[in-house]
Each structure stands twice: as C-alpha cells, then as structure tokens.
Amino acid sequence: MVKWLKAFWYEENGVGIIEIILILVILIMLIVIFREKIQSIAEKAFSNISKDSDKVNKSLNIK
C-alpha cells in the first residue's frame, strides 16, 4: 500500500492536464466576472470599425 501511494504521489503524467484545466477555469472565471466590460469594449470596437468602413467605402465609391 505504501509503495502504491508513493508511486501515485510522484507520478507526473497528469500534471500537464491539470495545469491546463486550471488555466481554463481561471480564464472562464475572468470572462464571467468581466463579461459586461468585455461586451462594452467589443461593441465599441465593432461600431468604430463599422463607421470607419463606411468612410472608406464612400471614398472608394463602393455601393
């Protein structure tokens, strides 16, 4: 039993997967916490892109 416990304790094959899962969980938590701010930034960015594309289209006479 003790050998099995020591072997399990020093086994590192699953460490990379656990790290990736923890990073993903933290990222998801940050997205949930700052969801409204992220949406606001994205909406402003897309509205600016839309306004600027209208200016470019008018200067190029694209209908």
N, CA and C atoms as a LAMMPS dump frame, in Angstrom:
ITEM: TIMESTEP
0
ITEM: NUMBER OF ATOMS
189
ITEM: BOX BOUNDS ff ff ff
-5.0000000000000000e+02 5.0000000000000000e+02
-5.0000000000000000e+02 5.0000000000000000e+02
-5.0000000000000000e+02 5.0000000000000000e+02
ITEM: ATOMS id mol type element x y z
1 1 1 N 0.817 -1.194 0
2 1 2 C 0 0 0
3 1 3 C 0.86 1.257 0
4 2 1 N 1.925 1.258 0.78
5 2 2 C 2.798 2.42 0.867
6 2 3 C 3.518 2.647 -0.459
7 3 1 N 3.955 1.585 -1.132
8 3 2 C 4.626 1.72 -2.425
9 3 3 C 3.686 2.328 -3.453
10 4 1 N 2.45 1.876 -3.433
11 4 2 C 1.463 2.403 -4.381
12 4 3 C 1.223 3.895 -4.125
13 5 1 N 1.124 4.282 -2.865
14 5 2 C 0.9 5.675 -2.509
15 5 3 C 2.086 6.546 -2.912
16 6 1 N 3.305 6.061 -2.697
17 6 2 C 4.494 6.809 -3.106
18 6 3 C 4.542 6.946 -4.627
19 7 1 N 4.244 5.854 -5.331
20 7 2 C 4.248 5.9 -6.791
21 7 3 C 3.207 6.889 -7.301
22 8 1 N 2.033 6.882 -6.699
23 8 2 C 0.979 7.819 -7.098
24 8 3 C 1.393 9.252 -6.82
25 9 1 N 2.024 9.497 -5.681
26 9 2 C 2.433 10.84 -5.292
27 9 3 C 3.472 11.418 -6.249
28 10 1 N 4.407 10.59 -6.724
29 10 2 C 5.475 11.069 -7.591
30 10 3 C 5.142 10.956 -9.073
31 11 1 N 4.014 10.438 -9.421
32 11 2 C 3.591 10.326 -10.824
33 11 3 C 3.284 11.717 -11.361
34 12 1 N 3.836 12.059 -12.509
35 12 2 C 3.667 13.397 -13.066
36 12 3 C 2.995 13.404 -14.427
37 13 1 N 2.447 12.298 -14.882
38 13 2 C 1.833 12.256 -16.204
39 13 3 C 0.61 13.161 -16.304
40 14 1 N -0.179 13.269 -15.272
41 14 2 C -1.394 14.067 -15.322
42 14 3 C -1.216 15.513 -14.931
43 15 1 N -0.009 15.914 -14.573
44 15 2 C 0.211 17.269 -14.096
45 15 3 C -0.064 18.282 -15.196
46 16 1 N 0.371 18.038 -16.408
47 16 2 C 0.142 18.972 -17.515
48 16 3 C -1.327 19.18 -17.791
49 17 1 N -2.093 18.12 -17.747
50 17 2 C -3.524 18.209 -17.997
51 17 3 C -4.199 19.012 -16.892
52 18 1 N -3.8 18.778 -15.653
53 18 2 C -4.389 19.516 -14.533
54 18 3 C -4.062 21.002 -14.647
55 19 1 N -2.843 21.329 -15.038
56 19 2 C -2.469 22.731 -15.204
57 19 3 C -3.307 23.402 -16.28
58 20 1 N -3.501 22.718 -17.396
59 20 2 C -4.312 23.269 -18.483
60 20 3 C -5.748 23.484 -18.019
61 21 1 N -6.3 22.526 -17.294
62 21 2 C -7.669 22.649 -16.802
63 21 3 C -7.778 23.822 -15.835
64 22 1 N -6.812 23.983 -14.949
65 22 2 C -6.844 25.105 -14.009
66 22 3 C -6.75 26.446 -14.724
67 23 1 N -5.91 26.535 -15.727
68 23 2 C -5.795 27.773 -16.508
69 23 3 C -7.11 28.083 -17.202
70 24 1 N -7.745 27.067 -17.793
71 24 2 C -9.031 27.27 -18.46
72 24 3 C -10.105 27.717 -17.47
73 25 1 N -10.114 27.121 -16.296
74 25 2 C -11.099 27.504 -15.273
75 25 3 C -10.903 28.96 -14.874
76 26 1 N -9.656 29.376 -14.69
77 26 2 C -9.375 30.763 -14.315
78 26 3 C -9.799 31.714 -15.43
79 27 1 N -9.499 31.362 -16.688
80 27 2 C -9.904 32.21 -17.807
81 27 3 C -11.417 32.333 -17.895
82 28 1 N -12.118 31.224 -17.721
83 28 2 C -13.584 31.261 -17.765
84 28 3 C -14.132 32.12 -16.637
85 29 1 N -13.549 32.005 -15.444
86 29 2 C -13.992 32.832 -14.318
87 29 3 C -13.78 34.312 -14.607
88 30 1 N -12.63 34.664 -15.189
89 30 2 C -12.366 36.064 -15.522
90 30 3 C -13.346 36.576 -16.57
91 31 1 N -13.662 35.744 -17.55
92 31 2 C -14.627 36.14 -18.578
93 31 3 C -15.999 36.367 -17.959
94 32 1 N -16.397 35.495 -17.051
95 32 2 C -17.698 35.652 -16.402
96 32 3 C -17.715 36.908 -15.537
97 33 1 N -16.65 37.143 -14.802
98 33 2 C -16.598 38.309 -13.913
99 33 3 C -16.616 39.608 -14.707
100 34 1 N -15.852 39.678 -15.795
101 34 2 C -15.726 40.907 -16.567
102 34 3 C -16.534 40.884 -17.861
103 35 1 N -17.6 40.088 -17.886
104 35 2 C -18.409 39.91 -19.097
105 35 3 C -18.949 41.232 -19.624
106 36 1 N -19.517 42.055 -18.768
107 36 2 C -20.115 43.314 -19.218
108 36 3 C -19.058 44.256 -19.795
109 37 1 N -17.915 44.327 -19.148
110 37 2 C -16.837 45.196 -19.644
111 37 3 C -16.326 44.696 -20.997
112 38 1 N -16.181 43.388 -21.137
113 38 2 C -15.722 42.807 -22.407
114 38 3 C -16.729 43.09 -23.512
115 39 1 N -18.033 42.955 -23.212
116 39 2 C -19.068 43.237 -24.202
117 39 3 C -19.033 44.701 -24.613
118 40 1 N -18.845 45.587 -23.652
119 40 2 C -18.787 47.014 -23.953
120 40 3 C -17.616 47.336 -24.872
121 41 1 N -16.464 46.794 -24.566
122 41 2 C -15.279 47.026 -25.395
123 41 3 C -15.484 46.482 -26.806
124 42 1 N -16.056 45.29 -26.919
125 42 2 C -16.292 44.689 -28.227
126 42 3 C -17.301 45.498 -29.039
127 43 1 N -18.371 45.968 -28.39
128 43 2 C -19.369 46.775 -29.093
129 43 3 C -18.763 48.079 -29.6
130 44 1 N -17.954 48.739 -28.777
131 44 2 C -17.299 49.979 -29.204
132 44 3 C -16.352 49.722 -30.369
133 45 1 N -15.606 48.634 -30.293
134 45 2 C -14.653 48.311 -31.36
135 45 3 C -15.387 48.059 -32.674
136 46 1 N -16.467 47.278 -32.627
137 46 2 C -17.195 46.97 -33.863
138 46 3 C -17.922 48.19 -34.419
139 47 1 N -18.404 49.074 -33.536
140 47 2 C -19.049 50.288 -34.048
141 47 3 C -18.013 51.189 -34.705
142 48 1 N -16.816 51.281 -34.128
143 48 2 C -15.75 52.078 -34.759
144 48 3 C -15.327 51.478 -36.091
145 49 1 N -15.251 50.179 -36.153
146 49 2 C -14.899 49.512 -37.419
147 49 3 C -15.957 49.796 -38.457
148 50 1 N -17.218 49.74 -38.064
149 50 2 C -18.319 49.989 -38.991
150 50 3 C -18.284 51.428 -39.498
151 51 1 N -18.074 52.386 -38.603
152 51 2 C -18.001 53.796 -39.011
153 51 3 C -16.838 54.031 -39.966
154 52 1 N -15.684 53.462 -39.629
155 52 2 C -14.506 53.661 -40.47
156 52 3 C -14.663 52.978 -41.818
157 53 1 N -15.338 51.833 -41.856
158 53 2 C -15.53 51.156 -43.141
159 53 3 C -16.481 51.957 -44.028
160 54 1 N -17.467 52.63 -43.423
161 54 2 C -18.344 53.496 -44.214
162 54 3 C -17.554 54.633 -44.849
163 55 1 N -16.632 55.213 -44.096
164 55 2 C -15.789 56.286 -44.645
165 55 3 C -14.946 55.775 -45.812
166 56 1 N -14.38 54.598 -45.661
167 56 2 C -13.538 54.026 -46.725
168 56 3 C -14.382 53.719 -47.942
169 57 1 N -15.57 53.14 -47.714
170 57 2 C -16.443 52.819 -48.839
171 57 3 C -16.858 54.07 -49.6
172 58 1 N -17.152 55.152 -48.881
173 58 2 C -17.539 56.408 -49.539
174 58 3 C -16.375 56.981 -50.331
175 59 1 N -15.185 56.901 -49.789
176 59 2 C -14.026 57.46 -50.521
177 59 3 C -13.663 56.615 -51.731
178 60 1 N -14.014 55.355 -51.728
179 60 2 C -13.733 54.485 -52.863
180 60 3 C -14.923 54.355 -53.814
181 61 1 N -16.038 54.971 -53.461
182 61 2 C -17.287 54.917 -54.251
183 61 3 C -17.788 53.486 -54.421
184 62 1 N -17.737 52.715 -53.35
185 62 2 C -18.267 51.357 -53.37
186 62 3 C -19.709 51.395 -52.889
187 63 1 N -20.592 50.786 -53.671
188 63 2 C -22.008 50.798 -53.309
189 63 3 C -22.431 49.502 -52.702
